[in-house]
Amino acid sequence: MPAVTLGNVTLHYEDQGSGTPVLFIHGVWMSSRFFTPQLDGLSDRCRVLSLDMRAHGQSAHVHSGHTVAQYARDVHAFIEHMGLSEVVLAGWSMGAFVIWEYIKEYEGK
């Protein structure tokens, strides 16, 4: 599983396929593995990515930054670092809140 270091945290992610990027954000106490069926099922039509949020899955288990706002900043940093554009965001549970915060902070800016 590849990883990227963004500021003070290393985040692990999955990346399959090509085309329009679709980034999956998991819920609390979950990991990117939650979206394995979606990655397997969509990777022949688009680029699918899933991210282990900080202190989840294989990402760094840091003791700070556990807010929806910080998770949204992590998503933004990840998208920027990966050079993704026109990303489709898909979230489950807490992941949906992270996406709403991301849209509030970064969409159209």
Gaussian input, Z-matrix of N, CA and C with variables (Angstrom, degrees):
# hf/3-21g

backbone

0 1
 N
 C     1     B1
 C     2     B2     1     A1
 N     3     B3     2     A2     1     D1
 C     4     B4     3     A3     2     D2
 C     5     B5     4     A4     3     D3
 N     6     B6     5     A5     4     D4
 C     7     B7     6     A6     5     D5
 C     8     B8     7     A7     6     D6
 N     9     B9     8     A8     7     D7
 C    10    B10     9     A9     8     D8
 C    11    B11    10    A10     9     D9
 N    12    B12    11    A11    10    D10
 C    13    B13    12    A12    11    D11
 C    14    B14    13    A13    12    D12
 N    15    B15    14    A14    13    D13
 C    16    B16    15    A15    14    D14
 C    17    B17    16    A16    15    D15
 N    18    B18    17    A17    16    D16
 C    19    B19    18    A18    17    D17
 C    20    B20    19    A19    18    D18
 N    21    B21    20    A20    19    D19
 C    22    B22    21    A21    20    D20
 C    23    B23    22    A22    21    D21
 N    24    B24    23    A23    22    D22
 C    25    B25    24    A24    23    D23
 C    26    B26    25    A25    24    D24
 N    27    B27    26    A26    25    D25
 C    28    B28    27    A27    26    D26
 C    29    B29    28    A28    27    D27
 N    30    B30    29    A29    28    D28
 C    31    B31    30    A30    29    D29
 C    32    B32    31    A31    30    D30
 N    33    B33    32    A32    31    D31
 C    34    B34    33    A33    32    D32
 C    35    B35    34    A34    33    D33
 N    36    B36    35    A35    34    D34
 C    37    B37    36    A36    35    D35
 C    38    B38    37    A37    36    D36
 N    39    B39    38    A38    37    D37
 C    40    B40    39    A39    38    D38
 C    41    B41    40    A40    39    D39
 N    42    B42    41    A41    40    D40
 C    43    B43    42    A42    41    D41
 C    44    B44    43    A43    42    D42
 N    45    B45    44    A44    43    D43
 C    46    B46    45    A45    44    D44
 C    47    B47    46    A46    45    D45
 N    48    B48    47    A47    46    D46
 C    49    B49    48    A48    47    D47
 C    50    B50    49    A49    48    D48
 N    51    B51    50    A50    49    D49
 C    52    B52    51    A51    50    D50
 C    53    B53    52    A52    51    D51
 N    54    B54    53    A53    52    D52
 C    55    B55    54    A54    53    D53
 C    56    B56    55    A55    54    D54
 N    57    B57    56    A56    55    D55
 C    58    B58    57    A57    56    D56
 C    59    B59    58    A58    57    D57
 N    60    B60    59    A59    58    D58
 C    61    B61    60    A60    59    D59
 C    62    B62    61    A61    60    D60
 N    63    B63    62    A62    61    D61
 C    64    B64    63    A63    62    D62
 C    65    B65    64    A64    63    D63
 N    66    B66    65    A65    64    D64
 C    67    B67    66    A66    65    D65
 C    68    B68    67    A67    66    D66
 N    69    B69    68    A68    67    D67
 C    70    B70    69    A69    68    D68
 C    71    B71    70    A70    69    D69
 N    72    B72    71    A71    70    D70
 C    73    B73    72    A72    71    D71
 C    74    B74    73    A73    72    D72
 N    75    B75    74    A74    73    D73
 C    76    B76    75    A75    74    D74
 C    77    B77    76    A76    75    D75
 N    78    B78    77    A77    76    D76
 C    79    B79    78    A78    77    D77
 C    80    B80    79    A79    78    D78
 N    81    B81    80    A80    79    D79
 C    82    B82    81    A81    80    D80
 C    83    B83    82    A82    81    D81
 N    84    B84    83    A83    82    D82
 C    85    B85    84    A84    83    D83
 C    86    B86    85    A85    84    D84
 N    87    B87    86    A86    85    D85
 C    88    B88    87    A87    86    D86
 C    89    B89    88    A88    87    D87
 N    90    B90    89    A89    88    D88
 C    91    B91    90    A90    89    D89
 C    92    B92    91    A91    90    D90
 N    93    B93    92    A92    91    D91
 C    94    B94    93    A93    92    D92
 C    95    B95    94    A94    93    D93
 N    96    B96    95    A95    94    D94
 C    97    B97    96    A96    95    D95
 C    98    B98    97    A97    96    D96
 N    99    B99    98    A98    97    D97
 C   100   B100    99    A99    98    D98
 C   101   B101   100   A100    99    D99
 N   102   B102   101   A101   100   D100
 C   103   B103   102   A102   101   D101
 C   104   B104   103   A103   102   D102
 N   105   B105   104   A104   103   D103
 C   106   B106   105   A105   104   D104
 C   107   B107   106   A106   105   D105
 N   108   B108   107   A107   106   D106
 C   109   B109   108   A108   107   D107
 C   110   B110   109   A109   108   D108
 N   111   B111   110   A110   109   D109
 C   112   B112   111   A111   110   D110
 C   113   B113   112   A112   111   D111
 N   114   B114   113   A113   112   D112
 C   115   B115   114   A114   113   D113
 C   116   B116   115   A115   114   D114
 N   117   B117   116   A116   115   D115
 C   118   B118   117   A117   116   D116
 C   119   B119   118   A118   117   D117
 N   120   B120   119   A119   118   D118
 C   121   B121   120   A120   119   D119
 C   122   B122   121   A121   120   D120
 N   123   B123   122   A122   121   D121
 C   124   B124   123   A123   122   D122
 C   125   B125   124   A124   123   D123
 N   126   B126   125   A125   124   D124
 C   127   B127   126   A126   125   D125
 C   128   B128   127   A127   126   D126
 N   129   B129   128   A128   127   D127
 C   130   B130   129   A129   128   D128
 C   131   B131   130   A130   129   D129
 N   132   B132   131   A131   130   D130
 C   133   B133   132   A132   131   D131
 C   134   B134   133   A133   132   D132
 N   135   B135   134   A134   133   D133
 C   136   B136   135   A135   134   D134
 C   137   B137   136   A136   135   D135
 N   138   B138   137   A137   136   D136
 C   139   B139   138   A138   137   D137
 C   140   B140   139   A139   138   D138
 N   141   B141   140   A140   139   D139
 C   142   B142   141   A141   140   D140
 C   143   B143   142   A142   141   D141
 N   144   B144   143   A143   142   D142
 C   145   B145   144   A144   143   D143
 C   146   B146   145   A145   144   D144
 N   147   B147   146   A146   145   D145
 C   148   B148   147   A147   146   D146
 C   149   B149   148   A148   147   D147
 N   150   B150   149   A149   148   D148
 C   151   B151   150   A150   149   D149
 C   152   B152   151   A151   150   D150
 N   153   B153   152   A152   151   D151
 C   154   B154   153   A153   152   D152
 C   155   B155   154   A154   153   D153
 N   156   B156   155   A155   154   D154
 C   157   B157   156   A156   155   D155
 C   158   B158   157   A157   156   D156
 N   159   B159   158   A158   157   D157
 C   160   B160   159   A159   158   D158
 C   161   B161   160   A160   159   D159
 N   162   B162   161   A161   160   D160
 C   163   B163   162   A162   161   D161
 C   164   B164   163   A163   162   D162
 N   165   B165   164   A164   163   D163
 C   166   B166   165   A165   164   D164
 C   167   B167   166   A166   165   D165
 N   168   B168   167   A167   166   D166
 C   169   B169   168   A168   167   D167
 C   170   B170   169   A169   168   D168
 N   171   B171   170   A170   169   D169
 C   172   B172   171   A171   170   D170
 C   173   B173   172   A172   171   D171
 N   174   B174   173   A173   172   D172
 C   175   B175   174   A174   173   D173
 C   176   B176   175   A175   174   D174
 N   177   B177   176   A176   175   D175
 C   178   B178   177   A177   176   D176
 C   179   B179   178   A178   177   D177
 N   180   B180   179   A179   178   D178
 C   181   B181   180   A180   179   D179
 C   182   B182   181   A181   180   D180
 N   183   B183   182   A182   181   D181
 C   184   B184   183   A183   182   D182
 C   185   B185   184   A184   183   D183
 N   186   B186   185   A185   184   D184
 C   187   B187   186   A186   185   D185
 C   188   B188   187   A187   186   D186
 N   189   B189   188   A188   187   D187
 C   190   B190   189   A189   188   D188
 C   191   B191   190   A190   189   D189
 N   192   B192   191   A191   190   D190
 C   193   B193   192   A192   191   D191
 C   194   B194   193   A193   192   D192
 N   195   B195   194   A194   193   D193
 C   196   B196   195   A195   194   D194
 C   197   B197   196   A196   195   D195
 N   198   B198   197   A197   196   D196
 C   199   B199   198   A198   197   D197
 C   200   B200   199   A199   198   D198
 N   201   B201   200   A200   199   D199
 C   202   B202   201   A201   200   D200
 C   203   B203   202   A202   201   D201
 N   204   B204   203   A203   202   D202
 C   205   B205   204   A204   203   D203
 C   206   B206   205   A205   204   D204
 N   207   B207   206   A206   205   D205
 C   208   B208   207   A207   206   D206
 C   209   B209   208   A208   207   D207
 N   210   B210   209   A209   208   D208
 C   211   B211   210   A210   209   D209
 C   212   B212   211   A211   210   D210
 N   213   B213   212   A212   211   D211
 C   214   B214   213   A213   212   D212
 C   215   B215   214   A214   213   D213
 N   216   B216   215   A215   214   D214
 C   217   B217   216   A216   215   D215
 C   218   B218   217   A217   216   D216
 N   219   B219   218   A218   217   D217
 C   220   B220   219   A219   218   D218
 C   221   B221   220   A220   219   D219
 N   222   B222   221   A221   220   D220
 C   223   B223   222   A222   221   D221
 C   224   B224   223   A223   222   D222
 N   225   B225   224   A224   223   D223
 C   226   B226   225   A225   224   D224
 C   227   B227   226   A226   225   D225
 N   228   B228   227   A227   226   D226
 C   229   B229   228   A228   227   D227
 C   230   B230   229   A229   228   D228
 N   231   B231   230   A230   229   D229
 C   232   B232   231   A231   230   D230
 C   233   B233   232   A232   231   D231
 N   234   B234   233   A233   232   D232
 C   235   B235   234   A234   233   D233
 C   236   B236   235   A235   234   D234
 N   237   B237   236   A236   235   D235
 C   238   B238   237   A237   236   D236
 C   239   B239   238   A238   237   D237
 N   240   B240   239   A239   238   D238
 C   241   B241   240   A240   239   D239
 C   242   B242   241   A241   240   D240
 N   243   B243   242   A242   241   D241
 C   244   B244   243   A243   242   D242
 C   245   B245   244   A244   243   D243
 N   246   B246   245   A245   244   D244
 C   247   B247   246   A246   245   D245
 C   248   B248   247   A247   246   D246
 N   249   B249   248   A248   247   D247
 C   250   B250   249   A249   248   D248
 C   251   B251   250   A250   249   D249
 N   252   B252   251   A251   250   D250
 C   253   B253   252   A252   251   D251
 C   254   B254   253   A253   252   D252
 N   255   B255   254   A254   253   D253
 C   256   B256   255   A255   254   D254
 C   257   B257   256   A256   255   D255
 N   258   B258   257   A257   256   D256
 C   259   B259   258   A258   257   D257
 C   260   B260   259   A259   258   D258
 N   261   B261   260   A260   259   D259
 C   262   B262   261   A261   260   D260
 C   263   B263   262   A262   261   D261
 N   264   B264   263   A263   262   D262
 C   265   B265   264   A264   263   D263
 C   266   B266   265   A265   264   D264
 N   267   B267   266   A266   265   D265
 C   268   B268   267   A267   266   D266
 C   269   B269   268   A268   267   D267
 N   270   B270   269   A269   268   D268
 C   271   B271   270   A270   269   D269
 C   272   B272   271   A271   270   D270
 N   273   B273   272   A272   271   D271
 C   274   B274   273   A273   272   D272
 C   275   B275   274   A274   273   D273
 N   276   B276   275   A275   274   D274
 C   277   B277   276   A276   275   D275
 C   278   B278   277   A277   276   D276
 N   279   B279   278   A278   277   D277
 C   280   B280   279   A279   278   D278
 C   281   B281   280   A280   279   D279
 N   282   B282   281   A281   280   D280
 C   283   B283   282   A282   281   D281
 C   284   B284   283   A283   282   D282
 N   285   B285   284   A284   283   D283
 C   286   B286   285   A285   284   D284
 C   287   B287   286   A286   285   D285
 N   288   B288   287   A287   286   D286
 C   289   B289   288   A288   287   D287
 C   290   B290   289   A289   288   D288
 N   291   B291   290   A290   289   D289
 C   292   B292   291   A291   290   D290
 C   293   B293   292   A292   291   D291
 N   294   B294   293   A293   292   D292
 C   295   B295   294   A294   293   D293
 C   296   B296   295   A295   294   D294
 N   297   B297   296   A296   295   D295
 C   298   B298   297   A297   296   D296
 C   299   B299   298   A298   297   D297
 N   300   B300   299   A299   298   D298
 C   301   B301   300   A300   299   D299
 C   302   B302   301   A301   300   D300
 N   303   B303   302   A302   301   D301
 C   304   B304   303   A303   302   D302
 C   305   B305   304   A304   303   D303
 N   306   B306   305   A305   304   D304
 C   307   B307   306   A306   305   D305
 C   308   B308   307   A307   306   D306
 N   309   B309   308   A308   307   D307
 C   310   B310   309   A309   308   D308
 C   311   B311   310   A310   309   D309
 N   312   B312   311   A311   310   D310
 C   313   B313   312   A312   311   D311
 C   314   B314   313   A313   312   D312
 N   315   B315   314   A314   313   D313
 C   316   B316   315   A315   314   D314
 C   317   B317   316   A316   315   D315
 N   318   B318   317   A317   316   D316
 C   319   B319   318   A318   317   D317
 C   320   B320   319   A319   318   D318
 N   321   B321   320   A320   319   D319
 C   322   B322   321   A321   320   D320
 C   323   B323   322   A322   321   D321
 N   324   B324   323   A323   322   D322
 C   325   B325   324   A324   323   D323
 C   326   B326   325   A325   324   D324

   B1=1.4555
   B2=1.5257
   B3=1.3292
   B4=1.4662
   B5=1.5238
   B6=1.3171
   B7=1.4640
   B8=1.5218
   B9=1.3230
   B10=1.4534
   B11=1.5214
   B12=1.3284
   B13=1.4558
   B14=1.5175
   B15=1.3112
   B16=1.4674
   B17=1.5236
   B18=1.3077
   B19=1.4641
   B20=1.5107
   B21=1.3312
   B22=1.4620
   B23=1.5288
   B24=1.3364
   B25=1.4546
   B26=1.5333
   B27=1.3216
   B28=1.4567
   B29=1.5151
   B30=1.3273
   B31=1.4597
   B32=1.5235
   B33=1.2999
   B34=1.4632
   B35=1.5187
   B36=1.3257
   B37=1.4571
   B38=1.5193
   B39=1.3315
   B40=1.4531
   B41=1.5237
   B42=1.3209
   B43=1.4646
   B44=1.5233
   B45=1.3434
   B46=1.4624
   B47=1.5186
   B48=1.3049
   B49=1.4526
   B50=1.5157
   B51=1.3356
   B52=1.4650
   B53=1.5209
   B54=1.3152
   B55=1.4542
   B56=1.5175
   B57=1.3154
   B58=1.4668
   B59=1.5227
   B60=1.3544
   B61=1.4639
   B62=1.5309
   B63=1.3215
   B64=1.4556
   B65=1.5295
   B66=1.3322
   B67=1.4674
   B68=1.5223
   B69=1.3333
   B70=1.4585
   B71=1.5214
   B72=1.3411
   B73=1.4687
   B74=1.5322
   B75=1.3156
   B76=1.4637
   B77=1.5292
   B78=1.3178
   B79=1.4620
   B80=1.5162
   B81=1.3281
   B82=1.4609
   B83=1.5342
   B84=1.3144
   B85=1.4665
   B86=1.5253
   B87=1.3305
   B88=1.4576
   B89=1.5295
   B90=1.3225
   B91=1.4639
   B92=1.5220
   B93=1.3130
   B94=1.4648
   B95=1.5220
   B96=1.3255
   B97=1.4750
   B98=1.5265
   B99=1.3291
   B100=1.4570
   B101=1.5304
   B102=1.3479
   B103=1.4599
   B104=1.5307
   B105=1.3152
   B106=1.4634
   B107=1.5325
   B108=1.3288
   B109=1.4756
   B110=1.5323
   B111=1.3361
   B112=1.4592
   B113=1.5257
   B114=1.3295
   B115=1.4535
   B116=1.5191
   B117=1.3175
   B118=1.4656
   B119=1.5255
   B120=1.3208
   B121=1.4456
   B122=1.5206
   B123=1.3395
   B124=1.4643
   B125=1.5297
   B126=1.3193
   B127=1.4634
   B128=1.5222
   B129=1.3152
   B130=1.4659
   B131=1.5321
   B132=1.3447
   B133=1.4662
   B134=1.5153
   B135=1.3366
   B136=1.4673
   B137=1.5327
   B138=1.3109
   B139=1.4633
   B140=1.5153
   B141=1.3017
   B142=1.4529
   B143=1.5229
   B144=1.3186
   B145=1.4540
   B146=1.5232
   B147=1.3151
   B148=1.4630
   B149=1.5195
   B150=1.2973
   B151=1.4540
   B152=1.5180
   B153=1.3324
   B154=1.4634
   B155=1.5292
   B156=1.3286
   B157=1.4507
   B158=1.5308
   B159=1.3101
   B160=1.4703
   B161=1.5241
   B162=1.3202
   B163=1.4656
   B164=1.5246
   B165=1.3188
   B166=1.4575
   B167=1.5306
   B168=1.3165
   B169=1.4553
   B170=1.5153
   B171=1.3389
   B172=1.4571
   B173=1.5254
   B174=1.3270
   B175=1.4663
   B176=1.5204
   B177=1.3323
   B178=1.4604
   B179=1.5206
   B180=1.3049
   B181=1.4643
   B182=1.5262
   B183=1.3298
   B184=1.4650
   B185=1.5206
   B186=1.3328
   B187=1.4632
   B188=1.5188
   B189=1.3253
   B190=1.4618
   B191=1.5234
   B192=1.3232
   B193=1.4523
   B194=1.5120
   B195=1.3127
   B196=1.4617
   B197=1.5253
   B198=1.3358
   B199=1.4533
   B200=1.5251
   B201=1.3074
   B202=1.4580
   B203=1.5260
   B204=1.3315
   B205=1.4651
   B206=1.5294
   B207=1.3330
   B208=1.4685
   B209=1.5190
   B210=1.3137
   B211=1.4601
   B212=1.5285
   B213=1.3433
   B214=1.4731
   B215=1.5242
   B216=1.3309
   B217=1.4703
   B218=1.5236
   B219=1.3320
   B220=1.4656
   B221=1.5319
   B222=1.3283
   B223=1.4735
   B224=1.5186
   B225=1.3234
   B226=1.4629
   B227=1.5326
   B228=1.3255
   B229=1.4706
   B230=1.5303
   B231=1.3247
   B232=1.4599
   B233=1.5299
   B234=1.3172
   B235=1.4665
   B236=1.5234
   B237=1.3224
   B238=1.4657
   B239=1.5292
   B240=1.3212
   B241=1.4677
   B242=1.5290
   B243=1.3159
   B244=1.4679
   B245=1.5242
   B246=1.3213
   B247=1.4593
   B248=1.5153
   B249=1.3213
   B250=1.4550
   B251=1.5289
   B252=1.3206
   B253=1.4567
   B254=1.5247
   B255=1.3115
   B256=1.4631
   B257=1.5286
   B258=1.3243
   B259=1.4625
   B260=1.5268
   B261=1.3121
   B262=1.4576
   B263=1.5267
   B264=1.3285
   B265=1.4587
   B266=1.5240
   B267=1.3277
   B268=1.4616
   B269=1.5206
   B270=1.3132
   B271=1.4567
   B272=1.5028
   B273=1.3099
   B274=1.4549
   B275=1.5191
   B276=1.3180
   B277=1.4543
   B278=1.5347
   B279=1.3298
   B280=1.4555
   B281=1.5301
   B282=1.3194
   B283=1.4582
   B284=1.5152
   B285=1.3295
   B286=1.4683
   B287=1.5283
   B288=1.3346
   B289=1.4618
   B290=1.5297
   B291=1.3252
   B292=1.4681
   B293=1.5308
   B294=1.3118
   B295=1.4656
   B296=1.5286
   B297=1.3273
   B298=1.4743
   B299=1.5240
   B300=1.3221
   B301=1.4754
   B302=1.5228
   B303=1.3233
   B304=1.4621
   B305=1.5265
   B306=1.3248
   B307=1.4668
   B308=1.5264
   B309=1.3146
   B310=1.4667
   B311=1.5307
   B312=1.3170
   B313=1.4667
   B314=1.5206
   B315=1.3199
   B316=1.4730
   B317=1.5224
   B318=1.2971
   B319=1.4532
   B320=1.5235
   B321=1.3165
   B322=1.4561
   B323=1.5150
   B324=1.3309
   B325=1.4770
   B326=1.5021
   A1=108.22
   A2=117.85
   A3=119.79
   A4=111.65
   A5=115.36
   A6=121.30
   A7=109.35
   A8=114.39
   A9=121.71
   A10=107.37
   A11=116.42
   A12=120.54
   A13=108.33
   A14=114.88
   A15=122.66
   A16=107.75
   A17=115.94
   A18=119.30
   A19=110.34
   A20=116.10
   A21=120.46
   A22=113.74
   A23=117.55
   A24=118.97
   A25=110.50
   A26=115.19
   A27=121.54
   A28=108.13
   A29=115.53
   A30=121.77
   A31=110.00
   A32=115.93
   A33=122.06
   A34=109.18
   A35=115.31
   A36=119.73
   A37=110.51
   A38=115.09
   A39=123.36
   A40=107.16
   A41=117.05
   A42=121.92
   A43=107.69
   A44=116.47
   A45=121.15
   A46=109.81
   A47=116.72
   A48=122.91
   A49=113.69
   A50=114.79
   A51=120.80
   A52=108.60
   A53=114.72
   A54=120.71
   A55=111.17
   A56=116.36
   A57=121.81
   A58=109.69
   A59=117.67
   A60=119.16
   A61=112.01
   A62=115.17
   A63=123.35
   A64=106.40
   A65=116.67
   A66=122.03
   A67=109.16
   A68=115.69
   A69=122.44
   A70=110.27
   A71=115.85
   A72=122.91
   A73=107.85
   A74=116.53
   A75=122.23
   A76=112.46
   A77=114.36
   A78=121.98
   A79=112.12
   A80=114.52
   A81=121.28
   A82=109.72
   A83=115.54
   A84=125.50
   A85=113.14
   A86=117.56
   A87=122.00
   A88=108.64
   A89=115.89
   A90=121.00
   A91=108.44
   A92=115.59
   A93=120.40
   A94=112.24
   A95=117.18
   A96=120.06
   A97=112.25
   A98=116.88
   A99=121.54
   A100=110.91
   A101=116.07
   A102=121.16
   A103=113.94
   A104=118.83
   A105=120.98
   A106=112.56
   A107=119.53
   A108=118.13
   A109=112.95
   A110=116.92
   A111=119.86
   A112=110.94
   A113=117.55
   A114=119.98
   A115=110.58
   A116=116.12
   A117=120.16
   A118=111.03
   A119=117.32
   A120=120.98
   A121=115.24
   A122=117.91
   A123=120.79
   A124=114.49
   A125=117.75
   A126=120.22
   A127=113.78
   A128=118.16
   A129=119.65
   A130=111.67
   A131=117.40
   A132=121.32
   A133=114.62
   A134=117.37
   A135=120.30
   A136=108.84
   A137=114.85
   A138=120.39
   A139=107.35
   A140=117.33
   A141=121.67
   A142=109.60
   A143=114.35
   A144=121.33
   A145=108.35
   A146=115.83
   A147=120.85
   A148=107.38
   A149=114.79
   A150=122.46
   A151=110.16
   A152=117.18
   A153=121.01
   A154=106.80
   A155=117.22
   A156=120.52
   A157=109.94
   A158=115.85
   A159=119.21
   A160=110.77
   A161=115.58
   A162=125.28
   A163=113.29
   A164=117.56
   A165=122.63
   A166=108.56
   A167=116.17
   A168=120.31
   A169=112.27
   A170=115.92
   A171=120.86
   A172=113.77
   A173=117.57
   A174=119.72
   A175=110.91
   A176=115.20
   A177=121.33
   A178=110.81
   A179=115.31
   A180=121.12
   A181=109.57
   A182=113.27
   A183=120.71
   A184=109.34
   A185=115.45
   A186=120.98
   A187=112.98
   A188=117.11
   A189=118.78
   A190=110.24
   A191=114.81
   A192=120.52
   A193=114.68
   A194=117.21
   A195=120.08
   A196=111.02
   A197=113.69
   A198=121.21
   A199=107.82
   A200=116.07
   A201=120.06
   A202=109.56
   A203=116.74
   A204=120.43
   A205=111.49
   A206=117.60
   A207=119.77
   A208=111.18
   A209=117.68
   A210=119.58
   A211=110.07
   A212=117.20
   A213=120.55
   A214=110.53
   A215=117.94
   A216=120.60
   A217=110.04
   A218=117.67
   A219=121.09
   A220=110.78
   A221=116.77
   A222=120.57
   A223=109.75
   A224=117.00
   A225=121.05
   A226=110.73
   A227=116.50
   A228=120.70
   A229=110.68
   A230=116.84
   A231=121.03
   A232=110.77
   A233=116.97
   A234=121.35
   A235=110.34
   A236=116.53
   A237=120.85
   A238=110.67
   A239=116.28
   A240=120.83
   A241=111.60
   A242=116.25
   A243=120.99
   A244=111.75
   A245=118.13
   A246=121.65
   A247=113.18
   A248=116.77
   A249=121.21
   A250=110.58
   A251=116.34
   A252=120.51
   A253=109.05
   A254=115.45
   A255=122.20
   A256=111.17
   A257=114.66
   A258=122.58
   A259=110.14
   A260=115.84
   A261=122.17
   A262=106.26
   A263=116.98
   A264=121.51
   A265=109.19
   A266=115.70
   A267=121.77
   A268=108.31
   A269=116.26
   A270=119.72
   A271=113.01
   A272=114.84
   A273=122.45
   A274=108.21
   A275=117.48
   A276=123.62
   A277=109.42
   A278=118.63
   A279=121.04
   A280=111.12
   A281=117.21
   A282=120.52
   A283=112.72
   A284=116.98
   A285=120.22
   A286=110.73
   A287=117.79
   A288=120.85
   A289=110.94
   A290=115.99
   A291=120.46
   A292=109.91
   A293=116.64
   A294=120.35
   A295=110.90
   A296=117.50
   A297=119.52
   A298=110.85
   A299=117.07
   A300=120.40
   A301=110.32
   A302=117.12
   A303=121.35
   A304=109.84
   A305=117.39
   A306=121.35
   A307=110.17
   A308=116.78
   A309=121.81
   A310=110.90
   A311=116.83
   A312=121.10
   A313=114.64
   A314=118.16
   A315=119.09
   A316=115.65
   A317=119.80
   A318=120.48
   A319=110.35
   A320=115.85
   A321=121.50
   A322=115.36
   A323=117.03
   A324=119.99
   A325=110.43
   D1=120.11
   D2=179.96
   D3=-68.87
   D4=162.54
   D5=-179.18
   D6=-141.17
   D7=157.15
   D8=176.31
   D9=-136.38
   D10=138.88
   D11=176.91
   D12=-99.12
   D13=121.82
   D14=-178.63
   D15=-122.86
   D16=106.90
   D17=-176.91
   D18=64.16
   D19=-119.46
   D20=-175.59
   D21=-100.77
   D22=16.11
   D23=-176.76
   D24=-139.10
   D25=142.18
   D26=174.40
   D27=-103.16
   D28=124.53
   D29=-178.46
   D30=-114.09
   D31=132.86
   D32=176.52
   D33=-93.52
   D34=151.41
   D35=-177.66
   D36=-152.21
   D37=163.36
   D38=172.16
   D39=-111.85
   D40=147.90
   D41=-177.44
   D42=-149.21
   D43=114.65
   D44=-177.93
   D45=-136.37
   D46=153.14
   D47=173.12
   D48=77.91
   D49=-170.66
   D50=178.79
   D51=-148.25
   D52=163.49
   D53=-178.82
   D54=108.62
   D55=-150.54
   D56=-179.39
   D57=-58.00
   D58=125.33
   D59=-179.41
   D60=-77.97
   D61=133.99
   D62=174.25
   D63=-121.41
   D64=118.41
   D65=-177.48
   D66=-107.52
   D67=121.28
   D68=179.78
   D69=-96.95
   D70=132.21
   D71=179.68
   D72=-117.68
   D73=122.57
   D74=-175.17
   D75=-81.96
   D76=173.43
   D77=177.15
   D78=-88.50
   D79=176.77
   D80=-178.60
   D81=-62.60
   D82=141.67
   D83=-179.37
   D84=63.97
   D85=13.43
   D86=178.59
   D87=-107.84
   D88=-168.24
   D89=176.70
   D90=-152.64
   D91=179.81
   D92=178.77
   D93=-61.41
   D94=-22.41
   D95=179.34
   D96=-59.57
   D97=-23.91
   D98=178.43
   D99=-56.52
   D100=-30.15
   D101=-175.20
   D102=-100.48
   D103=13.33
   D104=179.59
   D105=-53.47
   D106=-44.56
   D107=179.11
   D108=-61.70
   D109=-36.70
   D110=179.18
   D111=-69.11
   D112=-41.40
   D113=178.54
   D114=-62.82
   D115=-45.91
   D116=179.64
   D117=-63.12
   D118=-38.74
   D119=-175.69
   D120=-79.89
   D121=-22.32
   D122=-175.69
   D123=-109.23
   D124=-12.44
   D125=-172.45
   D126=-65.45
   D127=-15.04
   D128=176.76
   D129=-83.53
   D130=-9.55
   D131=-178.45
   D132=-116.91
   D133=-20.65
   D134=-177.92
   D135=-157.15
   D136=172.49
   D137=175.06
   D138=-85.68
   D139=120.34
   D140=-178.43
   D141=-114.90
   D142=131.82
   D143=-179.70
   D144=-129.47
   D145=146.47
   D146=171.62
   D147=-137.07
   D148=143.34
   D149=-170.83
   D150=-118.98
   D151=133.75
   D152=168.25
   D153=-84.47
   D154=111.24
   D155=179.94
   D156=-64.69
   D157=162.47
   D158=-179.04
   D159=-52.41
   D160=137.41
   D161=-179.64
   D162=64.78
   D163=19.31
   D164=176.73
   D165=-125.41
   D166=149.47
   D167=176.72
   D168=54.41
   D169=-130.80
   D170=-178.00
   D171=-91.42
   D172=-1.29
   D173=179.80
   D174=-71.83
   D175=164.25
   D176=-177.90
   D177=-56.98
   D178=134.11
   D179=-179.77
   D180=-92.76
   D181=71.28
   D182=179.45
   D183=-78.96
   D184=160.32
   D185=-176.90
   D186=-100.45
   D187=5.64
   D188=-178.23
   D189=-132.17
   D190=163.93
   D191=174.74
   D192=82.79
   D193=26.09
   D194=-177.62
   D195=-95.12
   D196=64.96
   D197=175.46
   D198=-129.98
   D199=157.43
   D200=177.76
   D201=-60.57
   D202=-39.76
   D203=179.58
   D204=-61.45
   D205=-42.14
   D206=179.19
   D207=-69.21
   D208=-39.09
   D209=176.34
   D210=-60.40
   D211=-39.86
   D212=177.77
   D213=-64.45
   D214=-38.98
   D215=176.21
   D216=-64.26
   D217=-38.55
   D218=176.74
   D219=-62.70
   D220=-42.24
   D221=178.01
   D222=-62.17
   D223=-44.40
   D224=179.06
   D225=-60.58
   D226=-46.86
   D227=179.57
   D228=-62.00
   D229=-39.25
   D230=178.54
   D231=-63.97
   D232=-47.45
   D233=179.55
   D234=-59.60
   D235=-44.99
   D236=178.74
   D237=-62.92
   D238=-48.19
   D239=-177.87
   D240=-60.26
   D241=-39.53
   D242=-177.98
   D243=-81.15
   D244=-6.58
   D245=179.75
   D246=66.88
   D247=32.14
   D248=-177.95
   D249=-82.60
   D250=142.96
   D251=174.09
   D252=-134.64
   D253=154.91
   D254=-178.62
   D255=50.62
   D256=48.95
   D257=-176.99
   D258=-77.96
   D259=134.97
   D260=170.02
   D261=-91.75
   D262=124.51
   D263=179.77
   D264=-102.84
   D265=133.64
   D266=178.14
   D267=-132.18
   D268=125.00
   D269=-177.98
   D270=-130.65
   D271=152.73
   D272=176.76
   D273=-121.60
   D274=131.50
   D275=176.70
   D276=57.99
   D277=-121.67
   D278=-179.88
   D279=-55.82
   D280=-31.12
   D281=178.64
   D282=-57.65
   D283=-34.54
   D284=177.00
   D285=-66.44
   D286=-39.49
   D287=177.12
   D288=-64.49
   D289=-39.16
   D290=177.66
   D291=-61.67
   D292=-42.34
   D293=179.58
   D294=-65.11
   D295=-43.33
   D296=177.77
   D297=-59.64
   D298=-40.81
   D299=178.28
   D300=-66.95
   D301=-41.15
   D302=177.39
   D303=-58.44
   D304=-47.70
   D305=-179.99
   D306=-60.82
   D307=-44.62
   D308=179.80
   D309=-58.54
   D310=-42.62
   D311=-174.18
   D312=-85.91
   D313=-32.22
   D314=-167.70
   D315=-123.26
   D316=-20.62
   D317=-175.52
   D318=-67.72
   D319=128.76
   D320=178.55
   D321=79.47
   D322=7.76
   D323=-180.00
   D324=-103.69

